[in-house]
Amino acid sequence: MLTRQFFLRRCSIDDLTLLFDLEAKLEAAINAAKVGEFDGNEVATDGSDGTLYMYGTDADRLFETAKPVLERCSFMRGARITWRYGSPGANQRQVVLGS
C-alpha cells in the first residue's frame, strides 16, 4: 500500500509556471530514486493556498528525496510538510520547511 505524503503551502504564488517547474523537478527526483510517485496538486484559484501530493511505500525516504528540491525553491520556504504512515487516520508527522 502506498503511503500518502502531502505538502501544504499557505502563501500566495502569482506565477504558476514556478509551481509547474517545481513539480517537474520533484517528479524527476522521485522517479530517479524510485521512491514513489508525484500525483499532482490542488491550488486555490487565487493562488493563496496549495497542496502537492506524493505517494510512496516509505514516507521517510520520499521526504528525504523531495526535501532538497523543496529547499532550493524560495517560494516553498515556510511550507508545512505533512507525511502520513498509512491510510487516513494513521500516524503522521509534520514539519515547517526551513525552520
C-alpha atoms as a printed R data frame, in Angstrom:
   type eleno elety resid chain resno      x      y       z
1  ATOM     1    CA   MET     A     1  0.000  0.000   0.000
2  ATOM     2    CA   LEU     A     2  1.283  3.469  -0.832
3  ATOM     3    CA   THR     A     3  1.784  5.947   1.978
4  ATOM     4    CA   ARG     A     4  0.311  9.330   1.328
5  ATOM     5    CA   GLN     A     5  2.556 12.317   1.739
6  ATOM     6    CA   PHE     A     6  1.408 15.813   1.025
7  ATOM     7    CA   PHE     A     7  2.813 19.303   1.170
8  ATOM     8    CA   LEU     A     8  0.725 22.282   2.139
9  ATOM     9    CA   ARG     A     9  1.760 25.846   1.409
10 ATOM    10    CA   ARG     A    10 -0.128 28.747   2.972
11 ATOM    11    CA   CYS     A    11  1.060 31.727   0.969
12 ATOM    12    CA   SER     A    12  0.381 33.128  -2.421
13 ATOM    13    CA   ILE     A    13  2.059 32.229  -5.665
14 ATOM    14    CA   ASP     A    14  1.470 34.580  -8.547
15 ATOM    15    CA   ASP     A    15  3.276 32.654 -11.276
16 ATOM    16    CA   LEU     A    16  2.063 29.075 -11.666
17 ATOM    17    CA   THR     A    17  4.929 28.336 -14.064
18 ATOM    18    CA   LEU     A    18  7.184 28.353 -10.975
19 ATOM    19    CA   LEU     A    19  4.951 25.729  -9.374
20 ATOM    20    CA   PHE     A    20  4.928 23.620 -12.534
21 ATOM    21    CA   ASP     A    21  8.725 23.811 -12.696
22 ATOM    22    CA   LEU     A    22  8.921 22.643  -9.070
23 ATOM    23    CA   GLU     A    23  6.547 19.772  -9.827
24 ATOM    24    CA   ALA     A    24  8.707 18.628 -12.751
25 ATOM    25    CA   LYS     A    25 11.801 18.649 -10.530
26 ATOM    26    CA   LEU     A    26 10.005 16.732  -7.764
27 ATOM    27    CA   GLU     A    27  8.705 14.158 -10.218
28 ATOM    28    CA   ALA     A    28 12.187 13.657 -11.715
29 ATOM    29    CA   ALA     A    29 13.811 13.249  -8.282
30 ATOM    30    CA   ILE     A    30 11.141 10.827  -7.042
31 ATOM    31    CA   ASN     A    31 11.311  8.751 -10.233
32 ATOM    32    CA   ALA     A    32 15.131  8.672 -10.235
33 ATOM    33    CA   ALA     A    33 15.209  7.492  -6.614
34 ATOM    34    CA   LYS     A    34 12.356  5.019  -7.251
35 ATOM    35    CA   VAL     A    35 10.663  6.017  -4.001
36 ATOM    36    CA   GLY     A    36  7.131  6.639  -5.233
37 ATOM    37    CA   GLU     A    37  5.191  8.958  -7.482
38 ATOM    38    CA   PHE     A    38  4.221 12.600  -7.758
39 ATOM    39    CA   ASP     A    39  0.441 12.787  -8.124
40 ATOM    40    CA   GLY     A    40 -0.312 16.438  -8.805
41 ATOM    41    CA   ASN     A    41 -1.643 19.459  -6.978
42 ATOM    42    CA   GLU     A    42 -4.614 21.412  -5.755
43 ATOM    43    CA   VAL     A    43 -4.196 25.184  -5.914
44 ATOM    44    CA   ALA     A    44 -6.733 27.829  -4.911
45 ATOM    45    CA   THR     A    45 -7.918 29.849  -7.884
46 ATOM    46    CA   ASP     A    46 -6.417 32.988  -6.357
47 ATOM    47    CA   GLY     A    47 -3.084 31.227  -5.714
48 ATOM    48    CA   SER     A    48 -3.358 31.754  -1.952
49 ATOM    49    CA   ASP     A    49 -3.059 28.100  -0.951
50 ATOM    50    CA   GLY     A    50 -1.933 24.853  -2.494
51 ATOM    51    CA   THR     A    51 -1.208 21.201  -1.867
52 ATOM    52    CA   LEU     A    52  1.239 18.916  -3.681
53 ATOM    53    CA   TYR     A    53  0.538 15.176  -3.470
54 ATOM    54    CA   MET     A    54  3.187 12.463  -3.444
55 ATOM    55    CA   TYR     A    55  2.834  8.766  -2.653
56 ATOM    56    CA   GLY     A    56  5.304  6.023  -1.851
57 ATOM    57    CA   THR     A    57  5.782  2.909   0.253
58 ATOM    58    CA   ASP     A    58  8.197  4.705   2.621
59 ATOM    59    CA   ALA     A    59  7.163  8.237   3.583
60 ATOM    60    CA   ASP     A    60 10.532  8.981   5.183
61 ATOM    61    CA   ARG     A    61 12.506  8.089   2.032
62 ATOM    62    CA   LEU     A    62 10.036 10.038  -0.078
63 ATOM    63    CA   PHE     A    63 10.516 13.103   2.146
64 ATOM    64    CA   GLU     A    64 14.316 12.789   2.111
65 ATOM    65    CA   THR     A    65 14.188 12.678  -1.695
66 ATOM    66    CA   ALA     A    66 11.851 15.664  -2.035
67 ATOM    67    CA   LYS     A    67 13.388 17.833   0.703
68 ATOM    68    CA   PRO     A    68 16.477 19.089  -1.222
69 ATOM    69    CA   VAL     A    69 14.295 20.007  -4.207
70 ATOM    70    CA   LEU     A    70 11.893 21.916  -1.962
71 ATOM    71    CA   GLU     A    71 14.701 23.673  -0.082
72 ATOM    72    CA   ARG     A    72 16.074 25.082  -3.355
73 ATOM    73    CA   CYS     A    73 12.696 26.659  -4.115
74 ATOM    74    CA   SER     A    74 12.363 30.051  -2.396
75 ATOM    75    CA   PHE     A    75  8.561 30.207  -2.500
76 ATOM    76    CA   MET     A    76  8.354 26.929  -0.541
77 ATOM    77    CA   ARG     A    77 10.171 28.410   2.468
78 ATOM    78    CA   GLY     A    78  7.780 28.113   5.400
79 ATOM    79    CA   ALA     A    79  5.695 25.376   3.769
80 ATOM    80    CA   ARG     A    80  4.042 22.969   6.176
81 ATOM    81    CA   ILE     A    81  5.004 19.418   5.239
82 ATOM    82    CA   THR     A    82  2.917 16.524   6.482
83 ATOM    83    CA   TRP     A    83  3.581 12.889   5.844
84 ATOM    84    CA   ARG     A    84  1.388 10.010   6.903
85 ATOM    85    CA   TYR     A    85  2.360  6.428   7.609
86 ATOM    86    CA   GLY     A    86 -0.622  4.670   6.033
87 ATOM    87    CA   SER     A    87 -4.267  5.432   5.332
88 ATOM    88    CA   PRO     A    88 -6.174  8.448   6.690
89 ATOM    89    CA   GLY     A    89 -6.138  8.309  10.475
90 ATOM    90    CA   ALA     A    90 -2.682  6.687  10.606
91 ATOM    91    CA   ASN     A    91  0.227  8.273  12.462
92 ATOM    92    CA   GLN     A    92  1.589 11.362  10.787
93 ATOM    93    CA   ARG     A    93  4.464 13.771  11.167
94 ATOM    94    CA   GLN     A    94  4.697 17.450  10.329
95 ATOM    95    CA   VAL     A    95  7.498 19.984   9.892
96 ATOM    96    CA   VAL     A    96  7.801 23.508   8.532
97 ATOM    97    CA   LEU     A    97 10.339 23.788   5.716
98 ATOM    98    CA   GLY     A    98 13.271 25.993   6.628
99 ATOM    99    CA   SER     A    99 12.607 26.116  10.357
